[in-house]
Amino acid sequence: MNKRVFFDESAFHRFWNEPIPSRHVLSHLLFQNRQLRRLVSESANFLGGALLSDEFALFQNGGIPLLERRTGPLIEEILVRPRLAATRGSEIVVRVTVHLSHIGLQETRRQYWSPPSRAPSLIAGLDIGALEFPPRWIAWNLDEANDTKIELVDWVRNLVLPWFDVFSQTRELRGKLFRGEISHIGLDTSLELVITEYGVEEGARFLNECILSDSNIGPLVREQAKRIMRAQDPDHRLSAPVSNLAAIAACYRLIRR
């Protein structure tokens, strides 16, 4: 079996973080097992070779294989992460995660992020299975055959590359952001991208058309933004989307007091 598929994220994480059985502790510590190092490296090189024509380069990110491509302000990454735990002495399992960043987002977020120097450039990070429908989390089994490697290449070509390409097509990107057609990014990140790519005026248009016009979320964002502008809510950068949207709107004066 090339992979184990989970449709429940918590079930996947329970599997992924399962403690290592005591009899396997020494042989399955990350990258101390010779077979693990070899199979993970071979899989990353196989994937890197397949994506060479797409201008991806293979790096070692602290021992974790990472494929990276830079397209304008975008940083596109595919990581192959080995699983520490093992239920059987012979199994070698990896997960593949996808990360997309935009270097312009850091400057946009710096205006209201605390502290400004910690403002991230990340658009989204997700398991490769999340790009499938319905979303899923996948544990890939590596062995001496190439079946898993070939399937991984297919998943990247059919799901990951088209998702990356959406963000590099700036002429079409605006419309897709306004129509909410892009998966795996929230309203707050969409607003930040609009401001970064198209300017504050377009950001105000996005806020009015796509957020404030919503009878459920609009009034909450408007009220919280006004509180921030009146300095009644200094710790405004929270995890809740409404708080994030309000912080952005207040910082860029997209809402009047």
HELIX and SHEET records of a PDB file:
HELIX    1   1 GLU A    9  TRP A   16  1                                   8    
HELIX    2   2 SER A   22  HIS A   24  5                                   3    
HELIX    3   3 ARG A   34  ALA A   50  1                                  17    
HELIX    4   4 LEU A   52  ASP A   54  5                                   3    
HELIX    5   5 ILE A  103  ARG A  110  1                                   8    
HELIX    6   6 PRO A  116  ARG A  118  5                                   3    
HELIX    7   7 ILE A  128  LEU A  131  5                                   4    
HELIX    8   8 ASP A  147  TRP A  155  1                                   9    
HELIX    9   9 VAL A  156  VAL A  160  3                                   5    
HELIX   10  10 LEU A  161  SER A  168  1                                   8    
HELIX   11  11 THR A  170  ARG A  179  1                                  10    
HELIX   12  12 LEU A  187  TYR A  198  1                                  12    
HELIX   13  13 VAL A  200  PHE A  206  1                                   7    
HELIX   14  14 LEU A  207  LEU A  212  3                                   6    
HELIX   15  15 GLY A  218  MET A  229  1                                  12    
HELIX   16  16 PRO A  241  CYS A  251  1                                  11    
SHEET    1   A 6 LYS A   3  PHE A   6  0                                        
SHEET    2   A 6 TRP A 137  LEU A 142 -1                                        
SHEET    3   A 6 ILE A  92  HIS A 102 -1                                        
SHEET    4   A 6 LEU A  74  PRO A  82 -1                                        
SHEET    5   A 6 ILE A  64  THR A  71 -1                                        
SHEET    6   A 6 ALA A  57  ASN A  61 -1                                        
SHEET    1   B 4 LYS A   3  PHE A   6  0                                        
SHEET    2   B 4 TRP A 137  LEU A 142 -1                                        
SHEET    3   B 4 ILE A  92  HIS A 102 -1                                        
SHEET    4   B 4 LEU A 122  ASP A 127 -1                                        
END                                                                             
